[in-house]
């Protein structure tokens, strides 16, 4: 799938949070894994379990539990907000890139991402529960998204810090 990446406004346009990957991450991976999940209430949990398992088996040198939580939140967000019809599949791709960082990509059937800058700049106030994308960033990921060239889907990227291999 080829994607067209939107220009990302400078952080000052939405606050001081470093909320987006400045440029899309391309396929310079050293390891990758993919799977589709049905878009239902289990998608986030399934993504968490599979992410934890695959990163452990792949010996990723980063915080695997944080990565599993990030994967679950992005997948859950896609399932909740893309309003997919029954039996729709959501794609999950994990890729360790040359820097040792983990790229988590979730593809869903809704090409739009209304208010992306506001969604990632949102901060909870006292007493408010954390929202998915806020938690993803709180766990250390940088976010971006792209609409597929055919205009029928989008991919959300979460770039998670890791440790480069020696």
Backbone as a printed PyTorch tensor [residue, N CA C, xyz], in Angstrom:
tensor([[[  0.8380,  -1.1690,   0.0000],
         [  0.0000,   0.0000,   0.0000],
         [  0.8880,   1.2380,   0.0000]],

        [[  0.5940,   2.1620,  -0.8550],
         [  1.3270,   3.4120,  -0.9210],
         [  0.4740,   4.4840,  -0.2570]],

        [[  1.1140,   5.3400,   0.5210],
         [  0.3870,   6.3570,   1.2640],
         [  0.9240,   7.7380,   0.9530]],

        [[  0.0580,   8.7190,   1.0530],
         [  0.4340,  10.1110,   0.9260],
         [  0.3790,  10.6960,   2.3290]],

        [[  1.4940,  11.2090,   2.8120],
         [  1.5770,  11.6730,   4.1860],
         [  1.2580,  13.1600,   4.2620]],

        [[  0.3830,  13.5490,   5.1940],
         [  0.0350,  14.9610,   5.3190],
         [  1.1850,  15.7560,   5.9110]],

        [[  1.2220,  17.0230,   5.5750],
         [  2.1930,  17.9030,   6.2030],
         [  1.8120,  18.0340,   7.6650]],

        [[  2.7820,  17.9880,   8.5260],
         [  2.5350,  18.0770,   9.9580],
         [  2.8110,  19.5000,  10.4000]],

        [[  1.8350,  20.1480,  11.0520],
         [  2.0850,  21.5080,  11.5150],
         [  3.1490,  21.5030,  12.6060]],

        [[  3.8670,  22.6270,  12.7760],
         [  4.8710,  22.6710,  13.8290],
         [  4.2060,  22.4870,  15.1900]],

        [[  4.9420,  21.9340,  16.1840],
         [  4.3410,  21.7080,  17.4960],
         [  3.7040,  22.9430,  18.0980]],

        [[  4.2250,  24.1330,  17.8200],
         [  3.6480,  25.3450,  18.3810],
         [  2.2150,  25.5720,  17.9010]],

        [[  1.8270,  24.9350,  16.7910],
         [  0.4660,  25.1110,  16.2830],
         [ -0.5570,  24.3780,  17.1370]],

        [[ -0.1180,  23.3900,  17.9090],
         [ -1.0520,  22.6360,  18.7490],
         [ -0.5450,  22.5120,  20.1780]],

        [[  0.4080,  23.2980,  20.5680],
         [  0.9710,  23.2030,  21.9050],
         [  2.4120,  22.7250,  21.8170]],

        [[  3.0230,  22.5120,  22.9330],
         [  4.4300,  22.1610,  22.9520],
         [  4.7010,  20.6640,  22.9000]],

        [[  3.6570,  19.8530,  22.8220],
         [  3.8640,  18.4130,  22.7450],
         [  4.5090,  18.0120,  21.4270]],

        [[  5.5470,  17.1920,  21.4650],
         [  6.0620,  16.6300,  20.2090],
         [  5.1190,  15.5040,  19.7980]],

        [[  4.1060,  15.8230,  19.0180],
         [  2.9870,  14.9100,  18.8290],
         [  3.0070,  14.0950,  17.5580]],

        [[  3.9440,  14.3120,  16.6790],
         [  3.8800,  13.5750,  15.4220],
         [  5.2740,  13.2690,  14.9080]],

        [[  5.3680,  12.1800,  14.1980],
         [  6.6120,  11.8520,  13.5230],
         [  6.7840,  12.8920,  12.4190]],

        [[  7.9010,  13.6290,  12.3990],
         [  8.0410,  14.7130,  11.4310],
         [  7.9290,  14.2580,   9.9810]],

        [[  8.4550,  13.1160,   9.6790],
         [  8.3460,  12.5700,   8.3370],
         [  7.8770,  11.1290,   8.4650]],

        [[  7.1910,  10.6140,   7.4860],
         [  6.7780,   9.2170,   7.5850],
         [  7.9980,   8.3050,   7.6040]],

        [[  7.8740,   7.2360,   8.3230],
         [  8.9480,   6.2540,   8.3670],
         [  8.7330,   5.2850,   7.2180]],

        [[  9.7370,   5.1090,   6.4260],
         [  9.6550,   4.2170,   5.2720],
         [ 10.1890,   2.8370,   5.6420]],

        [[ 10.2170,   1.9420,   4.6880],
         [ 10.5820,   0.5480,   4.9230],
         [ 12.0830,   0.3050,   5.0200]],

        [[ 12.7260,   0.8390,   6.0260],
         [ 14.1300,   0.5140,   6.2560],
         [ 14.2160,  -0.4440,   7.4420]],

        [[ 13.2980,  -1.3990,   7.4700],
         [ 13.1870,  -2.2880,   8.6190],
         [ 14.2490,  -3.3880,   8.6000]],

        [[ 14.5770,  -3.8460,   9.8070],
         [ 15.4720,  -4.9900,   9.9570],
         [ 14.6870,  -6.2280,  10.3830]],

        [[ 13.4580,  -6.0290,  10.8030],
         [ 12.5610,  -7.1130,  11.2080],
         [ 11.1380,  -6.5880,  11.0850]],

        [[ 10.2110,  -7.4380,  10.6400],
         [  8.8140,  -7.0210,  10.6020],
         [  7.8790,  -8.2120,  10.7770]],

        [[  6.6630,  -7.9030,  11.1630],
         [  5.6050,  -8.8880,  11.3490],
         [  4.2850,  -8.2020,  11.0370]],

        [[  3.3470,  -8.9290,  10.4120],
         [  2.0290,  -8.3740,  10.0590],
         [  0.9330,  -9.3590,  10.4140]],

        [[ -0.2310,  -8.7700,  10.7080],
         [ -1.4260,  -9.5920,  10.9200],
         [ -2.6480,  -8.6910,  10.8330]],

        [[ -3.7370,  -9.2540,  10.3380],
         [ -5.0220,  -8.5550,  10.3290],
         [ -5.8770,  -9.0980,  11.4590]],

        [[ -6.6750,  -8.2050,  12.0500],
         [ -7.5910,  -8.5710,  13.1210],
         [ -8.9830,  -8.0850,  12.7670]],

        [[ -9.9790,  -8.8240,  13.1820],
         [-11.3450,  -8.3630,  12.9800],
         [-11.5800,  -7.1300,  13.8410]],

        [[-12.2420,  -6.1320,  13.2700],
         [-12.5190,  -4.8750,  13.9790],
         [-13.6890,  -5.1020,  14.9320]],

        [[-13.3590,  -5.5490,  16.1350],
         [-14.3870,  -5.7580,  17.1600],
         [-13.8020,  -5.3910,  18.5190]],

        [[-14.5430,  -5.6500,  19.5650],
         [-14.1040,  -5.2560,  20.9080],
         [-12.8520,  -6.0070,  21.3710]],

        [[-12.4710,  -7.0600,  20.6850],
         [-11.2720,  -7.8310,  21.0440],
         [-10.0190,  -7.3940,  20.2930]],

        [[-10.1480,  -6.5070,  19.3260],
         [ -9.0110,  -6.1480,  18.4740],
         [ -7.8340,  -5.5870,  19.2760]],

        [[ -8.0910,  -4.6870,  20.2080],
         [ -7.0080,  -4.1070,  21.0020],
         [ -6.2980,  -5.1480,  21.8500]],

        [[ -7.0630,  -5.9980,  22.5150],
         [ -6.4660,  -7.0540,  23.3300],
         [ -5.6720,  -8.0380,  22.4970]],

        [[ -6.2120,  -8.3920,  21.3340],
         [ -5.4780,  -9.2880,  20.4360],
         [ -4.1710,  -8.6560,  19.9790]],

        [[ -4.2150,  -7.3790,  19.6460],
         [ -3.0060,  -6.6810,  19.2170],
         [ -1.9730,  -6.6610,  20.3440]],

        [[ -2.4230,  -6.4230,  21.5670],
         [ -1.5050,  -6.3860,  22.7180],
         [ -0.7950,  -7.7320,  22.8920]],

        [[ -1.5700,  -8.8140,  22.8870],
         [ -0.9900, -10.1480,  23.0880],
         [ -0.0210, -10.5050,  21.9660]],

        [[ -0.4250, -10.2690,  20.7280],
         [  0.4420, -10.6130,  19.6020],
         [  1.6840,  -9.7280,  19.5570]],

        [[  1.5480,  -8.4580,  19.8900],
         [  2.7110,  -7.5680,  19.9140],
         [  3.7060,  -8.0420,  20.9600]],

        [[  3.2220,  -8.3220,  22.1570],
         [  4.1020,  -8.7950,  23.2340],
         [  4.8250, -10.0770,  22.8000]],

        [[  4.0780, -11.0070,  22.2420],
         [  4.6600, -12.2860,  21.8230],
         [  5.6980, -12.1070,  20.7210]],

        [[  5.3330, -11.3770,  19.6740],
         [  6.2310, -11.2190,  18.5310],
         [  7.4930, -10.4490,  18.8880]],

        [[  7.3750,  -9.4020,  19.6960],
         [  8.5650,  -8.6270,  20.0690],
         [  9.4780,  -9.4200,  20.9910]],

        [[  8.8900, -10.2520,  21.8450],
         [  9.6950, -11.1230,  22.7110],
         [ 10.4350, -12.1510,  21.8610]],

        [[  9.7270, -12.8040,  20.9450],
         [ 10.3640, -13.7960,  20.0730],
         [ 11.3940, -13.1530,  19.1480]],

        [[ 11.1450, -11.8880,  18.7570],
         [ 12.0660, -11.1750,  17.8810],
         [ 13.2100, -10.5010,  18.6090]],

        [[ 13.2350, -10.6140,  19.9480],
         [ 14.3030, -10.0480,  20.7810],
         [ 14.4520,  -8.5370,  20.5880]],

        [[ 13.3120,  -7.8340,  20.4860],
         [ 13.3870,  -6.3790,  20.3480],
         [ 13.9680,  -5.7850,  21.6160]],

        [[ 14.8650,  -4.8340,  21.4480],
         [ 15.5550,  -4.2080,  22.5750],
         [ 14.8740,  -2.8920,  22.9320]],

        [[ 13.7060,  -2.9970,  23.5050],
         [ 12.9460,  -1.8360,  23.9390],
         [ 11.9590,  -2.2960,  24.9930]],

        [[ 11.1120,  -1.3920,  25.4410],
         [ 10.1220,  -1.7190,  26.4670],
         [  8.9510,  -2.4460,  25.7990]],

        [[  8.9770,  -3.7520,  25.8550],
         [  7.9750,  -4.5680,  25.1700],
         [  6.5900,  -4.3490,  25.7500]],

        [[  6.4810,  -4.1880,  27.0530],
         [  5.1470,  -3.9810,  27.6450],
         [  4.5530,  -2.6530,  27.1930]],

        [[  5.3580,  -1.5920,  27.1590],
         [  4.8570,  -0.3100,  26.6410],
         [  4.4410,  -0.4470,  25.1790]],

        [[  5.2610,  -1.1300,  24.3920],
         [  4.9410,  -1.3160,  22.9740],
         [  3.6290,  -2.0840,  22.8170]],

        [[  3.4110,  -3.0940,  23.6510],
         [  2.1710,  -3.8640,  23.5840],
         [  0.9670,  -2.9850,  23.9340]],

        [[  1.1220,  -2.1290,  24.9310],
         [  0.0400,  -1.2080,  25.3040],
         [ -0.2310,  -0.2020,  24.1930]],

        [[  0.8240,   0.3080,  23.5670],
         [  0.6760,   1.2640,  22.4600],
         [ -0.0540,   0.5990,  21.2990]],

        [[  0.3700,  -0.6010,  20.9490],
         [ -0.2750,  -1.3440,  19.8650],
         [ -1.7580,  -1.5400,  20.1530]],

        [[ -2.0780,  -1.9180,  21.3770],
         [ -3.4740,  -2.1370,  21.7600],
         [ -4.2910,  -0.8570,  21.6640]],

        [[ -3.7300,   0.2520,  22.1170],
         [ -4.4610,   1.5300,  22.0970],
         [ -4.7000,   2.0250,  20.6820]],

        [[ -3.6960,   1.9110,  19.8230],
         [ -3.8660,   2.3730,  18.4410],
         [ -4.8820,   1.4740,  17.7200]],

        [[ -4.8000,   0.1710,  17.9380],
         [ -5.7590,  -0.7580,  17.3310],
         [ -7.1720,  -0.5010,  17.8580]],

        [[ -7.2950,  -0.3270,  19.1560],
         [ -8.5970,  -0.0600,  19.7540],
         [ -9.1730,   1.2550,  19.2250]],

        [[ -8.3170,   2.2640,  19.1000],
         [ -8.7450,   3.5590,  18.5680],
         [ -9.2780,   3.4020,  17.1400]],

        [[ -8.5870,   2.6050,  16.3300],
         [ -9.0320,   2.3760,  14.9450],
         [-10.3940,   1.6910,  14.9260]],

        [[-10.5610,   0.6960,  15.7660],
         [-11.8310,  -0.0150,  15.8090],
         [-12.9820,   0.8470,  16.2940]],

        [[-12.7250,   1.7070,  17.2470],
         [-13.7800,   2.5580,  17.8150],
         [-14.1550,   3.7230,  16.9060]],

        [[-13.1500,   4.3380,  16.3000],
         [-13.3990,   5.5950,  15.5960],
         [-13.5250,   5.4880,  14.0850]],

        [[-13.1850,   4.3560,  13.5090],
         [-13.3230,   4.2440,  12.0560],
         [-14.6890,   3.7050,  11.6580]],

        [[-15.5090,   3.3450,  12.6300],
         [-16.8680,   2.8420,  12.3870],
         [-16.9000,   1.7900,  11.2830]],

        [[-16.0890,   0.7420,  11.4360],
         [-16.0460,  -0.2630,  10.3680],
         [-17.3070,  -1.1220,  10.3310]],

        [[-17.7110,  -1.5450,   9.1480],
         [-18.8400,  -2.4730,   9.0630],
         [-18.4340,  -3.8270,   9.6540]],

        [[-19.4070,  -4.6730,   9.9910],
         [-19.0880,  -5.9890,  10.5570],
         [-18.1230,  -6.7690,   9.6560]],

        [[-17.2570,  -7.5270,  10.2880],
         [-16.2810,  -8.4150,   9.6270],
         [-15.1330,  -7.6610,   8.9670]],

        [[-15.0310,  -6.3530,   9.1870],
         [-13.9150,  -5.5760,   8.6390],
         [-12.6260,  -5.9920,   9.3380]],

        [[-11.5450,  -5.9790,   8.5860],
         [-10.2370,  -6.3280,   9.1230],
         [ -9.4070,  -5.0570,   9.3170]],

        [[ -8.6920,  -5.0050,  10.4190],
         [ -7.7460,  -3.9270,  10.7070],
         [ -6.3490,  -4.5200,  10.6160]],

        [[ -5.4660,  -3.8360,   9.9330],
         [ -4.1100,  -4.3450,   9.7610],
         [ -3.1740,  -3.8480,  10.8470]],

        [[ -2.3390,  -4.7390,  11.3400],
         [ -1.2910,  -4.3840,  12.3030],
         [  0.0480,  -4.8020,  11.7070]],

        [[  0.9750,  -3.8710,  11.6890],
         [  2.3370,  -4.1590,  11.2410],
         [  3.2940,  -3.6600,  12.3040]],

        [[  4.2130,  -4.5160,  12.6960],
         [  5.2970,  -4.1600,  13.6050],
         [  6.5790,  -4.2310,  12.8020]],

        [[  7.4060,  -3.2080,  12.8910],
         [  8.6790,  -3.2140,  12.1650],
         [  9.7480,  -2.5620,  13.0300]],

        [[ 10.8320,  -3.2640,  13.2320],
         [ 11.9870,  -2.6790,  13.9020],
         [ 12.8410,  -2.0710,  12.7980]],

        [[ 13.1160,  -0.7720,  12.9430],
         [ 13.8900,  -0.0810,  11.9160],
         [ 15.3630,  -0.0180,  12.3300]],

        [[ 16.2040,   0.4260,  11.4300],
         [ 17.6530,   0.3890,  11.6280],
         [ 18.1240,   1.1060,  12.8970]],

        [[ 17.3800,   2.1010,  13.3630],
         [ 17.7540,   2.8380,  14.5750],
         [ 17.4390,   2.0620,  15.8460]],

        [[ 16.7420,   0.9220,  15.7250],
         [ 16.3190,   0.1510,  16.8860],
         [ 14.9270,   0.5250,  17.3600]],

        [[ 14.3510,   1.5670,  16.7530],
         [ 12.9950,   1.9730,  17.1220],
         [ 11.9850,   0.9870,  16.5350]],

        [[ 10.8360,   0.9320,  17.1770],
         [  9.7530,   0.0780,  16.7110],
         [  8.7070,   0.9460,  16.0280]],

        [[  8.3320,   0.5540,  14.8350],
         [  7.2640,   1.2230,  14.1110],
         [  6.0210,   0.3460,  14.2060]],

        [[  4.9670,   0.8860,  14.8020],
         [  3.6860,   0.1960,  14.8890],
         [  2.7570,   0.8920,  13.9150]],

        [[  2.1930,   0.1320,  12.9790],
         [  1.2670,   0.6900,  11.9980],
         [ -0.0660,  -0.0480,  12.0920]],

        [[ -1.1410,   0.7260,  12.1640],
         [ -2.4860,   0.1620,  12.1570],
         [ -3.2400,   0.7970,  10.9950]],

        [[ -3.7850,  -0.0580,  10.1330],
         [ -4.5320,   0.3980,   8.9660],
         [ -6.0020,   0.1040,   9.1650]],

        [[ -6.8240,   1.1280,   8.9080],
         [ -8.2760,   0.9750,   9.0470],
         [ -8.9790,   1.5330,   7.8170]],

        [[-10.2760,   1.2220,   7.6490],
         [-10.9770,   1.5820,   6.4090],
         [-11.4710,   3.0210,   6.3170]],

        [[-11.2320,   3.8470,   7.3250],
         [-11.6910,   5.2370,   7.2740],
         [-10.5340,   6.1350,   6.8670]],

        [[-10.5670,   6.7270,   5.6800],
         [ -9.4280,   7.5340,   5.2410],
         [ -9.2630,   8.8420,   6.0160]],

        [[-10.3260,   9.3470,   6.5840],
         [-10.2340,  10.6150,   7.2980],
         [ -9.7180,  10.3940,   8.7180]],

        [[ -9.0540,  11.4150,   9.2400],
         [ -8.6840,  11.4510,  10.6540],
         [ -9.0060,  12.8630,  11.1220]],

        [[-10.3120,  13.1100,  11.3620],
         [-10.7300,  14.4640,  11.7270],
         [ -9.9960,  14.9650,  12.9690]],

        [[ -9.5510,  16.1810,  12.9080],
         [ -8.9390,  16.8530,  14.0520],
         [ -7.7200,  16.1140,  14.6060]],

        [[ -6.9090,  15.5510,  13.7310],
         [ -5.7140,  14.8250,  14.1930],
         [ -4.8430,  15.6760,  15.1200]],

        [[ -4.4770,  16.9080,  14.7370],
         [ -3.6300,  17.6970,  15.6460],
         [ -4.2620,  17.9030,  17.0220]],

        [[ -5.5690,  18.1490,  17.0540],
         [ -6.2390,  18.3480,  18.3310],
         [ -6.2940,  17.0370,  19.1250]],

        [[ -6.5200,  15.9260,  18.4330],
         [ -6.6130,  14.6320,  19.1140],
         [ -5.3040,  14.2710,  19.8040]],

        [[ -4.1770,  14.5470,  19.1450],
         [ -2.8970,  14.1890,  19.7530],
         [ -2.3900,  15.2460,  20.7270]],

        [[ -2.9160,  16.4600,  20.6590],
         [ -2.5030,  17.5080,  21.5880],
         [ -3.3590,  17.5300,  22.8510]],

        [[ -4.4620,  16.7800,  22.8600],
         [ -5.3700,  16.7610,  24.0090],
         [ -4.6250,  16.3510,  25.2770]],

        [[ -4.9320,  17.0310,  26.3680],
         [ -4.3610,  16.7280,  27.6820],
         [ -5.5030,  16.5070,  28.6690]],

        [[ -5.4360,  15.4750,  29.5020],
         [ -6.4880,  15.2860,  30.4970],
         [ -6.4030,  16.3590,  31.5770]],

        [[ -7.5450,  16.7790,  32.0550],
         [ -7.5780,  17.6720,  33.2080],
         [ -7.8510,  16.8070,  34.4280]],

        [[ -7.7120,  17.3990,  35.5770],
         [ -7.8810,  16.6470,  36.8130],
         [ -9.2250,  15.9220,  36.8370]],

        [[ -9.1730,  14.6490,  37.0900],
         [-10.3840,  13.8420,  37.1670],
         [-10.8190,  13.2200,  35.8560]],

        [[-10.2370,  13.6490,  34.7380],
         [-10.5930,  13.0710,  33.4400],
         [ -9.7980,  11.8040,  33.1990]],

        [[-10.4290,  10.7820,  32.6360],
         [ -9.6480,   9.5910,  32.2910],
         [ -8.7670,   9.8720,  31.0740]],

        [[ -7.6680,   9.1460,  31.0000],
         [ -6.7650,   9.2830,  29.8570],
         [ -7.4430,   8.7330,  28.6100]],

        [[ -7.1800,   9.3490,  27.4700],
         [ -7.6670,   8.8610,  26.1810],
         [ -6.5540,   8.0840,  25.4980]],

        [[ -6.9520,   7.2630,  24.5280],
         [ -6.0160,   6.3620,  23.8560],
         [ -4.7870,   7.0230,  23.2860]],

        [[ -4.9570,   8.0760,  22.4720],
         [ -3.7930,   8.6820,  21.8270],
         [ -2.9210,   9.4370,  22.8230]],

        [[ -3.5250,   9.9970,  23.8600],
         [ -2.7300,  10.6400,  24.9020],
         [ -1.8590,   9.5910,  25.5910]],

        [[ -2.4520,   8.4550,  25.9110],
         [ -1.7020,   7.3890,  26.5740],
         [ -0.5810,   6.8660,  25.6790]],

        [[ -0.8510,   6.7340,  24.3890],
         [  0.1730,   6.2860,  23.4360],
         [  1.3930,   7.2120,  23.5100]],

        [[  1.1580,   8.5010,  23.5340],
         [  2.2580,   9.4640,  23.6150],
         [  2.9110,   9.4520,  24.9910]],

        [[  2.0980,   9.3050,  26.0270],
         [  2.6080,   9.2480,  27.3960],
         [  3.5620,   8.0560,  27.5590]],

        [[  3.3050,   6.9870,  26.8150],
         [  4.1690,   5.8030,  26.8480],
         [  5.3990,   5.9570,  25.9580]],

        [[  5.5400,   7.0960,  25.2890],
         [  6.7590,   7.4050,  24.5520],
         [  6.6880,   7.3620,  23.0410]],

        [[  5.5350,   7.0790,  22.4670],
         [  5.4250,   6.9920,  21.0080],
         [  5.1830,   8.3610,  20.3880]],

        [[  5.6720,   8.5230,  19.1620],
         [  5.3570,   9.7020,  18.3480],
         [  4.3930,   9.2350,  17.2660]],

        [[  3.3890,  10.0360,  16.9900],
         [  2.2990,   9.6340,  16.1010],
         [  2.2640,  10.4030,  14.7970]],

        [[  1.8300,   9.7150,  13.7570],
         [  1.5120,  10.3350,  12.4660],
         [  0.4890,   9.4410,  11.7840]],

        [[ -0.0490,   9.9270,  10.6760],
         [ -0.9550,   9.0730,   9.8870],
         [ -0.8560,   9.4800,   8.4260]],

        [[ -1.3550,   8.5810,   7.5810],
         [ -1.3730,   8.8440,   6.1430],
         [ -2.5980,   8.1880,   5.5370]],

        [[ -3.1160,   8.8370,   4.5210],
         [ -4.2230,   8.2890,   3.7420],
         [ -3.6090,   7.5140,   2.5820]],

        [[ -4.1500,   6.3290,   2.3030],
         [ -3.6640,   5.5310,   1.1760],
         [ -3.8990,   6.2870,  -0.1230]],

        [[ -3.0560,   6.0530,  -1.1050],
         [ -3.1840,   6.7420,  -2.3880],
         [ -4.5410,   6.5200,  -3.0390]],

        [[ -5.1410,   5.3490,  -2.8360],
         [ -6.4600,   5.0950,  -3.4230],
         [ -7.5800,   5.7850,  -2.6420]],

        [[ -7.2370,   6.4170,  -1.5190],
         [ -8.2070,   7.1850,  -0.7380],
         [ -9.2080,   6.3510,   0.0390]],

        [[ -8.9790,   5.0460,   0.1710],
         [ -9.9690,   4.1870,   0.8230],
         [ -9.6170,   3.7670,   2.2440]],

        [[ -8.4610,   4.1420,   2.7260],
         [ -8.0560,   3.7490,   4.0770],
         [ -6.9810,   4.7070,   4.5680]],

        [[ -6.5930,   4.5190,   5.8080],
         [ -5.4720,   5.2810,   6.3610],
         [ -4.6410,   4.3500,   7.2290]],

        [[ -3.4110,   4.7660,   7.4760],
         [ -2.5120,   4.0510,   8.3680],
         [ -2.0240,   5.0330,   9.4190]],

        [[ -2.1450,   4.6390,  10.6750],
         [ -1.6180,   5.4220,  11.7850],
         [ -0.2950,   4.7890,  12.1860]],

        [[  0.7360,   5.6200,  12.3160],
         [  2.0520,   5.1550,  12.7370],
         [  2.3270,   5.6300,  14.1530]],

        [[  2.8680,   4.7280,  14.9670],
         [  3.3750,   5.0730,  16.2770],
         [  4.8440,   4.6340,  16.2960]],

        [[  5.7400,   5.5600,  16.4840],
         [  7.1690,   5.2760,  16.5140],
         [  7.6000,   5.2250,  17.9740]],

        [[  8.1120,   4.0420,  18.3820],
         [  8.4190,   3.7650,  19.7850],
         [  9.9300,   3.6590,  19.9580]],

        [[ 10.4990,   4.3680,  20.9450],
         [ 11.9440,   4.2890,  21.1550],
         [ 12.3920,   2.8680,  21.4720]],

        [[ 13.5690,   2.5430,  21.0130],
         [ 14.1850,   1.2480,  21.3100],
         [ 15.6600,   1.4750,  21.5310]],

        [[ 16.3990,   0.3920,  21.6150],
         [ 17.8280,   0.4500,  21.7900],
         [ 18.4840,  -0.1410,  20.5630]],

        [[ 19.3730,   0.5940,  19.8970],
         [ 20.0290,   0.0340,  18.7090],
         [ 20.8190,  -1.2180,  19.0490]],

        [[ 20.8530,  -2.1380,  18.1260],
         [ 21.6510,  -3.3470,  18.3100],
         [ 23.1250,  -2.9800,  18.2830]],

        [[ 23.9170,  -3.6810,  19.0490],
         [ 25.3640,  -3.3990,  19.1140],
         [ 26.0760,  -3.9340,  17.9030]]])
